[in-house]
Amino acid sequence: MCENQSASPTVENIDRPIKSLYSLLSAVFIFSIQDVLIKLISGNYPVHEIVLIRSCIAILPILLIAHFEGGLHFLRITNYAGHFIRSIFMFAAYTCFFMSLSALPIAETVSLFFSTPIFITILSVLILREKVDLRAWLAVATGFSGVLIMLKPGLTMIDPAAILAIMSALFYAIASIITRWLGRTESGVSIAFYMTIMYLFFSTIIAVVLTKQGMSNNSHPSLAFLFREWRLPANSDWFMFLCIGTLAAAGFYFQSQAYRLAQPSKITAFE
């Protein structure tokens, strides 16, 4: 116990549902704006380039948040494995989401992503051992019915982009559960900071691996967004990237705070 306290700063009480709710709603609002901006430039750049540039820009605002929270010592962590595993699922979640976003209307992608509470509720019971009442299970069943209605299985071939949105929801749910677990010892700003660093790391690897790859013009829009040729951003797009990176930094922080300050199954419906 003493070793953990000396290794990392004291974190907030992790049972603050009201502050968690405000943080979650702030994250949703911020990411909604970011998603629109990414949709606007998704036809010009590959997804890993957008994530890489966004991550580079987001580092500075996150450091500023750490400074105003009390100092850079809030970036010290104790659970390295937990941060790494969470970052993998978050990177997978956002990559799948952006690939889906490039092929589907924003409203449809986001609506499918709203299956997240279903996964979070189930995982909260299985992993966090949280108690979920009958009303919550009825809500899960209703939500699952809504997802089936949108996917329309059996009538026509399901658009792969829709599957990507569902996968994004699942990966995001797993990452949210890990955030609650990490929140016992880690600060919200440290969770946001190291996730951004790992985003930068993963997107760089993908960029190197895919830099020589190419897709035909007839490929699915989601695959085209992944394999599109890397290009230097146009001068007119740099302001867009700056906005995306700044919004991402704020969104990551509020998102991390939300899921570490309250039980995920209690707040996820508000997202």
C-alpha atoms as a printed R data frame, in Angstrom:
    type eleno elety resid chain resno       x       y       z
1   ATOM     1    CA   MET     A     1   0.000   0.000   0.000
2   ATOM     2    CA   CYS     A     2   2.733   2.433   0.955
3   ATOM     3    CA   GLU     A     3   4.729   1.596  -2.164
4   ATOM     4    CA   ASN     A     4   1.773   2.376  -4.423
5   ATOM     5    CA   GLN     A     5   1.160   5.709  -2.747
6   ATOM     6    CA   SER     A     6   4.788   6.740  -3.143
7   ATOM     7    CA   ALA     A     7   4.898   5.636  -6.769
8   ATOM     8    CA   SER     A     8   1.860   7.597  -7.920
9   ATOM     9    CA   PRO     A     9  -0.102  10.632  -6.724
10  ATOM    10    CA   THR     A    10  -3.191  10.182  -4.642
11  ATOM    11    CA   VAL     A    11  -6.187   9.755  -6.898
12  ATOM    12    CA   GLU     A    12  -9.700  11.036  -6.302
13  ATOM    13    CA   ASN     A    13 -12.426   9.120  -4.564
14  ATOM    14    CA   ILE     A    14 -13.626   6.628  -7.184
15  ATOM    15    CA   ASP     A    15 -17.284   6.703  -6.188
16  ATOM    16    CA   ARG     A    16 -18.435  10.091  -7.464
17  ATOM    17    CA   PRO     A    17 -21.341   9.383  -9.845
18  ATOM    18    CA   ILE     A    18 -22.413  13.016 -10.312
19  ATOM    19    CA   LYS     A    19 -18.952  14.191 -11.362
20  ATOM    20    CA   SER     A    20 -18.651  11.055 -13.476
21  ATOM    21    CA   LEU     A    21 -21.890  11.910 -15.272
22  ATOM    22    CA   TYR     A    22 -20.773  15.475 -16.014
23  ATOM    23    CA   SER     A    23 -17.471  14.142 -17.329
24  ATOM    24    CA   LEU     A    24 -19.212  11.583 -19.525
25  ATOM    25    CA   LEU     A    25 -21.612  14.105 -21.060
26  ATOM    26    CA   SER     A    26 -18.690  16.453 -21.718
27  ATOM    27    CA   ALA     A    27 -16.791  13.649 -23.466
28  ATOM    28    CA   VAL     A    28 -19.828  12.757 -25.599
29  ATOM    29    CA   PHE     A    29 -20.304  16.373 -26.678
30  ATOM    30    CA   ILE     A    30 -16.601  16.797 -27.514
31  ATOM    31    CA   PHE     A    31 -16.286  13.513 -29.410
32  ATOM    32    CA   SER     A    32 -19.432  14.293 -31.395
33  ATOM    33    CA   ILE     A    33 -17.726  17.383 -32.812
34  ATOM    34    CA   GLN     A    34 -14.526  15.429 -33.433
35  ATOM    35    CA   ASP     A    35 -16.418  12.704 -35.320
36  ATOM    36    CA   VAL     A    36 -17.942  15.246 -37.682
37  ATOM    37    CA   LEU     A    37 -14.524  16.739 -38.448
38  ATOM    38    CA   ILE     A    38 -12.993  13.297 -39.071
39  ATOM    39    CA   LYS     A    39 -15.925  12.411 -41.345
40  ATOM    40    CA   LEU     A    40 -15.189  15.543 -43.374
41  ATOM    41    CA   ILE     A    41 -11.552  14.606 -44.053
42  ATOM    42    CA   SER     A    42 -11.940  10.814 -44.173
43  ATOM    43    CA   GLY     A    43 -11.977  10.858 -47.965
44  ATOM    44    CA   ASN     A    44  -8.494  12.365 -48.198
45  ATOM    45    CA   TYR     A    45  -6.345  10.556 -45.617
46  ATOM    46    CA   PRO     A    46  -5.973   7.019 -44.232
47  ATOM    47    CA   VAL     A    47  -7.350   6.402 -40.756
48  ATOM    48    CA   HIS     A    48  -3.933   5.666 -39.231
49  ATOM    49    CA   GLU     A    49  -2.560   8.988 -40.496
50  ATOM    50    CA   ILE     A    50  -5.449  10.870 -38.909
51  ATOM    51    CA   VAL     A    51  -4.949   9.011 -35.620
52  ATOM    52    CA   LEU     A    52  -1.176   9.593 -35.687
53  ATOM    53    CA   ILE     A    53  -1.424  13.336 -36.347
54  ATOM    54    CA   ARG     A    54  -4.263  13.658 -33.852
55  ATOM    55    CA   SER     A    55  -2.180  11.940 -31.178
56  ATOM    56    CA   CYS     A    56   0.850  14.169 -31.791
57  ATOM    57    CA   ILE     A    57  -1.300  17.268 -31.399
58  ATOM    58    CA   ALA     A    58  -3.194  15.916 -28.365
59  ATOM    59    CA   ILE     A    59  -0.069  15.342 -26.240
60  ATOM    60    CA   LEU     A    60   0.508  19.032 -25.464
61  ATOM    61    CA   PRO     A    61  -3.068  19.789 -24.289
62  ATOM    62    CA   ILE     A    62  -2.983  16.700 -22.055
63  ATOM    63    CA   LEU     A    63   0.293  17.888 -20.508
64  ATOM    64    CA   LEU     A    64  -1.363  21.270 -19.881
65  ATOM    65    CA   ILE     A    65  -4.284  19.515 -18.180
66  ATOM    66    CA   ALA     A    66  -1.815  17.633 -15.962
67  ATOM    67    CA   HIS     A    67  -0.097  20.913 -15.100
68  ATOM    68    CA   PHE     A    68  -3.353  22.594 -14.084
69  ATOM    69    CA   GLU     A    69  -4.466  19.517 -12.133
70  ATOM    70    CA   GLY     A    70  -1.461  19.843  -9.867
71  ATOM    71    CA   GLY     A    71   1.678  18.957 -11.792
72  ATOM    72    CA   LEU     A    72   3.254  16.449 -14.128
73  ATOM    73    CA   HIS     A    73   3.710  14.036 -11.218
74  ATOM    74    CA   PHE     A    74   0.071  13.081 -11.873
75  ATOM    75    CA   LEU     A    75   1.367  11.246 -14.945
76  ATOM    76    CA   ARG     A    76   3.175   8.686 -12.786
77  ATOM    77    CA   ILE     A    77   1.596   5.243 -13.029
78  ATOM    78    CA   THR     A    78   1.881   1.872 -11.294
79  ATOM    79    CA   ASN     A    79  -0.095  -0.461 -13.561
80  ATOM    80    CA   TYR     A    80   1.850  -0.522 -16.835
81  ATOM    81    CA   ALA     A    81   0.202  -3.707 -18.125
82  ATOM    82    CA   GLY     A    82  -3.271  -2.309 -17.475
83  ATOM    83    CA   HIS     A    83  -2.535   0.856 -19.457
84  ATOM    84    CA   PHE     A    84  -1.113  -1.163 -22.350
85  ATOM    85    CA   ILE     A    85  -4.066  -3.567 -22.529
86  ATOM    86    CA   ARG     A    86  -6.593  -0.732 -22.290
87  ATOM    87    CA   SER     A    87  -4.807   1.170 -25.052
88  ATOM    88    CA   ILE     A    88  -4.997  -1.841 -27.363
89  ATOM    89    CA   PHE     A    89  -8.762  -2.086 -26.970
90  ATOM    90    CA   MET     A    90  -9.280   1.677 -27.251
91  ATOM    91    CA   PHE     A    91  -7.155   1.846 -30.405
92  ATOM    92    CA   ALA     A    92  -9.099  -1.062 -31.904
93  ATOM    93    CA   ALA     A    93 -12.399   0.558 -30.886
94  ATOM    94    CA   TYR     A    94 -11.668   3.914 -32.470
95  ATOM    95    CA   THR     A    95 -10.097   2.440 -35.585
96  ATOM    96    CA   CYS     A    96 -13.191   0.293 -36.183
97  ATOM    97    CA   PHE     A    97 -15.451   3.270 -35.433
98  ATOM    98    CA   PHE     A    98 -13.679   5.602 -37.857
99  ATOM    99    CA   MET     A    99 -13.614   2.932 -40.575
100 ATOM   100    CA   SER     A   100 -17.354   2.460 -40.100
101 ATOM   101    CA   LEU     A   101 -17.861   6.219 -40.095
102 ATOM   102    CA   SER     A   102 -16.214   6.536 -43.494
103 ATOM   103    CA   ALA     A   103 -18.768   4.168 -45.084
104 ATOM   104    CA   LEU     A   104 -21.994   4.849 -43.186
105 ATOM   105    CA   PRO     A   105 -23.936   8.011 -42.309
106 ATOM   106    CA   ILE     A   106 -22.861   9.420 -38.942
107 ATOM   107    CA   ALA     A   107 -26.297   8.799 -37.415
108 ATOM   108    CA   GLU     A   108 -26.230   5.105 -38.353
109 ATOM   109    CA   THR     A   109 -22.682   4.526 -37.126
110 ATOM   110    CA   VAL     A   110 -23.362   6.236 -33.809
111 ATOM   111    CA   SER     A   111 -26.668   4.402 -33.368
112 ATOM   112    CA   LEU     A   112 -24.940   1.037 -33.804
113 ATOM   113    CA   PHE     A   113 -22.191   2.162 -31.435
114 ATOM   114    CA   PHE     A   114 -24.955   2.720 -28.865
115 ATOM   115    CA   SER     A   115 -24.878  -1.037 -28.316
116 ATOM   116    CA   THR     A   116 -22.000  -0.231 -25.938
117 ATOM   117    CA   PRO     A   117 -24.256  -0.209 -22.815
118 ATOM   118    CA   ILE     A   118 -25.307  -3.776 -23.631
119 ATOM   119    CA   PHE     A   119 -21.721  -4.988 -23.572
120 ATOM   120    CA   ILE     A   120 -20.750  -2.858 -20.569
121 ATOM   121    CA   THR     A   121 -23.654  -4.156 -18.489
122 ATOM   122    CA   ILE     A   122 -22.784  -7.772 -19.253
123 ATOM   123    CA   LEU     A   123 -19.061  -7.254 -18.660
124 ATOM   124    CA   SER     A   124 -19.703  -5.365 -15.412
125 ATOM   125    CA   VAL     A   125 -21.456  -8.442 -14.050
126 ATOM   126    CA   LEU     A   126 -18.895 -10.935 -15.351
127 ATOM   127    CA   ILE     A   127 -15.717  -9.007 -14.551
128 ATOM   128    CA   LEU     A   128 -16.446  -6.318 -11.938
129 ATOM   129    CA   ARG     A   129 -19.068  -8.438 -10.132
130 ATOM   130    CA   GLU     A   130 -21.462  -5.495 -10.053
131 ATOM   131    CA   LYS     A   131 -25.111  -6.123  -9.238
132 ATOM   132    CA   VAL     A   132 -27.502  -5.234 -12.061
133 ATOM   133    CA   ASP     A   133 -31.232  -5.092 -11.370
134 ATOM   134    CA   LEU     A   134 -34.080  -6.391 -13.533
135 ATOM   135    CA   ARG     A   135 -34.778  -2.999 -15.103
136 ATOM   136    CA   ALA     A   136 -31.207  -2.813 -16.397
137 ATOM   137    CA   TRP     A   137 -31.490  -6.289 -17.946
138 ATOM   138    CA   LEU     A   138 -34.773  -5.297 -19.602
139 ATOM   139    CA   ALA     A   139 -33.016  -2.235 -21.005
140 ATOM   140    CA   VAL     A   140 -30.240  -4.474 -22.334
141 ATOM   141    CA   ALA     A   141 -32.779  -6.752 -24.018
142 ATOM   142    CA   THR     A   142 -34.562  -3.766 -25.553
143 ATOM   143    CA   GLY     A   143 -31.286  -2.305 -26.762
144 ATOM   144    CA   PHE     A   144 -30.267  -5.617 -28.309
145 ATOM   145    CA   SER     A   145 -33.581  -5.736 -30.160
146 ATOM   146    CA   GLY     A   146 -32.892  -2.265 -31.524
147 ATOM   147    CA   VAL     A   147 -29.467  -3.339 -32.780
148 ATOM   148    CA   LEU     A   148 -31.010  -6.342 -34.577
149 ATOM   149    CA   ILE     A   149 -33.586  -4.089 -36.222
150 ATOM   150    CA   MET     A   150 -30.811  -1.836 -37.542
151 ATOM   151    CA   LEU     A   151 -28.638  -4.722 -38.761
152 ATOM   152    CA   LYS     A   152 -31.588  -6.551 -40.399
153 ATOM   153    CA   PRO     A   153 -29.901  -9.959 -40.331
154 ATOM   154    CA   GLY     A   154 -31.182 -12.490 -42.860
155 ATOM   155    CA   LEU     A   155 -32.879 -10.030 -45.214
156 ATOM   156    CA   THR     A   156 -29.828  -8.777 -47.068
157 ATOM   157    CA   MET     A   157 -26.083  -8.977 -46.632
158 ATOM   158    CA   ILE     A   158 -25.075  -6.972 -43.566
159 ATOM   159    CA   ASP     A   159 -22.799  -4.080 -44.473
160 ATOM   160    CA   PRO     A   160 -19.293  -4.799 -43.117
161 ATOM   161    CA   ALA     A   161 -19.191  -1.202 -41.888
162 ATOM   162    CA   ALA     A   162 -22.108  -2.006 -39.561
163 ATOM   163    CA   ILE     A   163 -20.176  -4.964 -38.154
164 ATOM   164    CA   LEU     A   164 -17.230  -2.637 -37.564
165 ATOM   165    CA   ALA     A   165 -19.481  -0.320 -35.535
166 ATOM   166    CA   ILE     A   166 -20.606  -3.240 -33.352
167 ATOM   167    CA   MET     A   167 -17.003  -4.394 -32.907
168 ATOM   168    CA   SER     A   168 -16.092  -0.855 -31.929
169 ATOM   169    CA   ALA     A   169 -18.784  -0.908 -29.246
170 ATOM   170    CA   LEU     A   170 -17.489  -4.203 -27.847
171 ATOM   171    CA   PHE     A   171 -13.857  -3.062 -27.734
172 ATOM   172    CA   TYR     A   172 -14.894   0.249 -26.178
173 ATOM   173    CA   ALA     A   173 -16.916  -1.584 -23.513
174 ATOM   174    CA   ILE     A   174 -13.912  -3.729 -22.575
175 ATOM   175    CA   ALA     A   175 -11.713  -0.622 -22.374
176 ATOM   176    CA   SER     A   176 -14.294   1.100 -20.152
177 ATOM   177    CA   ILE     A   177 -14.253  -1.817 -17.726
178 ATOM   178    CA   ILE     A   178 -10.451  -1.653 -17.622
179 ATOM   179    CA   THR     A   179 -10.671   2.112 -16.994
180 ATOM   180    CA   ARG     A   180 -12.747   1.494 -13.871
181 ATOM   181    CA   TRP     A   181 -10.152  -1.031 -12.709
182 ATOM   182    CA   LEU     A   182  -7.237   1.331 -13.426
183 ATOM   183    CA   GLY     A   183  -9.020   4.198 -11.666
184 ATOM   184    CA   ARG     A   184  -8.303   2.611  -8.302
185 ATOM   185    CA   THR     A   185  -4.652   3.625  -8.547
186 ATOM   186    CA   GLU     A   186  -4.247   5.878 -11.605
187 ATOM   187    CA   SER     A   187  -5.299   9.478 -12.244
188 ATOM   188    CA   GLY     A   188  -7.607  10.388 -15.092
189 ATOM   189    CA   VAL     A   189  -4.976  12.510 -16.832
190 ATOM   190    CA   SER     A   190  -2.410   9.685 -16.697
191 ATOM   191    CA   ILE     A   191  -4.895   7.307 -18.316
192 ATOM   192    CA   ALA     A   192  -5.527   9.839 -21.098
193 ATOM   193    CA   PHE     A   193  -1.825  10.610 -21.562
194 ATOM   194    CA   TYR     A   194  -0.536   7.055 -21.892
195 ATOM   195    CA   MET     A   195  -3.424   6.083 -24.130
196 ATOM   196    CA   THR     A   196  -2.436   8.929 -26.461
197 ATOM   197    CA   ILE     A   197   1.189   7.765 -26.444
198 ATOM   198    CA   MET     A   198   0.095   4.233 -27.329
199 ATOM   199    CA   TYR     A   199  -2.184   5.583 -30.087
200 ATOM   200    CA   LEU     A   200   0.877   7.282 -31.532
201 ATOM   201    CA   PHE     A   201   2.866   4.046 -31.253
202 ATOM   202    CA   PHE     A   202   0.208   1.792 -32.826
203 ATOM   203    CA   SER     A   203  -0.664   4.176 -35.658
204 ATOM   204    CA   THR     A   204   3.018   4.576 -36.540
205 ATOM   205    CA   ILE     A   205   3.434   0.807 -36.804
206 ATOM   206    CA   ILE     A   206   0.351   0.504 -39.022
207 ATOM   207    CA   ALA     A   207   1.564   3.380 -41.193
208 ATOM   208    CA   VAL     A   208   4.921   1.659 -41.733
209 ATOM   209    CA   VAL     A   209   3.293  -1.705 -42.494
210 ATOM   210    CA   LEU     A   210   0.664  -0.345 -44.889
211 ATOM   211    CA   THR     A   211   2.666   2.429 -46.534
212 ATOM   212    CA   LYS     A   212   3.342   0.328 -49.647
213 ATOM   213    CA   GLN     A   213  -0.107  -1.218 -49.779
214 ATOM   214    CA   GLY     A   214  -2.848  -0.007 -52.059
215 ATOM   215    CA   MET     A   215  -6.510  -0.683 -52.691
216 ATOM   216    CA   SER     A   216  -8.459  -0.419 -55.885
217 ATOM   217    CA   ASN     A   217 -11.012   2.307 -56.340
218 ATOM   218    CA   ASN     A   218 -13.697  -0.374 -56.137
219 ATOM   219    CA   SER     A   219 -12.751  -1.438 -52.610
220 ATOM   220    CA   HIS     A   220 -15.177  -0.982 -49.722
221 ATOM   221    CA   PRO     A   221 -15.009   2.573 -48.280
222 ATOM   222    CA   SER     A   222 -13.957   1.223 -44.871
223 ATOM   223    CA   LEU     A   223 -11.013  -0.678 -46.375
224 ATOM   224    CA   ALA     A   224 -10.123   2.302 -48.539
225 ATOM   225    CA   PHE     A   225  -9.987   4.448 -45.394
226 ATOM   226    CA   LEU     A   226  -7.507   1.956 -43.908
227 ATOM   227    CA   PHE     A   227  -5.300   1.395 -46.969
228 ATOM   228    CA   ARG     A   228  -5.449   4.853 -48.535
229 ATOM   229    CA   GLU     A   229  -2.041   6.245 -49.484
230 ATOM   230    CA   TRP     A   230  -0.311   8.433 -46.905
231 ATOM   231    CA   ARG     A   231  -0.109  12.055 -48.008
232 ATOM   232    CA   LEU     A   232   1.093  15.295 -46.503
233 ATOM   233    CA   PRO     A   233  -1.949  17.217 -45.216
234 ATOM   234    CA   ALA     A   234  -2.989  20.188 -47.325
235 ATOM   235    CA   ASN     A   235  -2.473  23.605 -45.756
236 ATOM   236    CA   SER     A   236  -6.221  24.066 -45.557
237 ATOM   237    CA   ASP     A   237  -6.565  20.852 -43.510
238 ATOM   238    CA   TRP     A   238  -4.001  21.623 -40.802
239 ATOM   239    CA   PHE     A   239  -6.491  23.724 -38.859
240 ATOM   240    CA   MET     A   240  -8.900  20.777 -39.017
241 ATOM   241    CA   PHE     A   241  -6.214  18.457 -37.637
242 ATOM   242    CA   LEU     A   242  -5.398  20.967 -34.892
243 ATOM   243    CA   CYS     A   243  -9.045  21.051 -33.844
244 ATOM   244    CA   ILE     A   244  -9.297  17.244 -33.953
245 ATOM   245    CA   GLY     A   245  -6.192  16.806 -31.774
246 ATOM   246    CA   THR     A   246  -7.303  19.393 -29.217
247 ATOM   247    CA   LEU     A   247 -10.792  17.927 -29.022
248 ATOM   248    CA   ALA     A   248  -9.338  14.422 -28.652
249 ATOM   249    CA   ALA     A   249  -7.187  15.507 -25.699
250 ATOM   250    CA   ALA     A   250 -10.176  16.965 -23.852
251 ATOM   251    CA   GLY     A   251 -12.392  14.029 -24.793
252 ATOM   252    CA   PHE     A   252  -9.884  11.430 -23.615
253 ATOM   253    CA   TYR     A   253  -9.523  13.201 -20.277
254 ATOM   254    CA   PHE     A   254 -13.256  13.487 -19.575
255 ATOM   255    CA   GLN     A   255 -13.851   9.955 -20.817
256 ATOM   256    CA   SER     A   256 -11.179   8.557 -18.497
257 ATOM   257    CA   GLN     A   257 -12.545  10.519 -15.569
258 ATOM   258    CA   ALA     A   258 -16.089   9.326 -16.229
259 ATOM   259    CA   TYR     A   259 -15.394   5.606 -16.194
260 ATOM   260    CA   ARG     A   260 -12.964   5.686 -13.288
261 ATOM   261    CA   LEU     A   261 -15.238   7.724 -10.973
262 ATOM   262    CA   ALA     A   262 -18.358   5.537 -11.142
263 ATOM   263    CA   GLN     A   263 -19.564   2.054 -11.980
264 ATOM   264    CA   PRO     A   264 -19.646   1.711 -15.801
265 ATOM   265    CA   SER     A   265 -23.015  -0.049 -15.764
266 ATOM   266    CA   LYS     A   266 -24.541   2.926 -13.904
267 ATOM   267    CA   ILE     A   267 -23.450   5.678 -16.287
268 ATOM   268    CA   THR     A   268 -23.053   4.082 -19.706
269 ATOM   269    CA   ALA     A   269 -26.703   4.624 -20.670
270 ATOM   270    CA   PHE     A   270 -26.132   8.380 -20.550
271 ATOM   271    CA   GLU     A   271 -23.519   8.043 -23.257
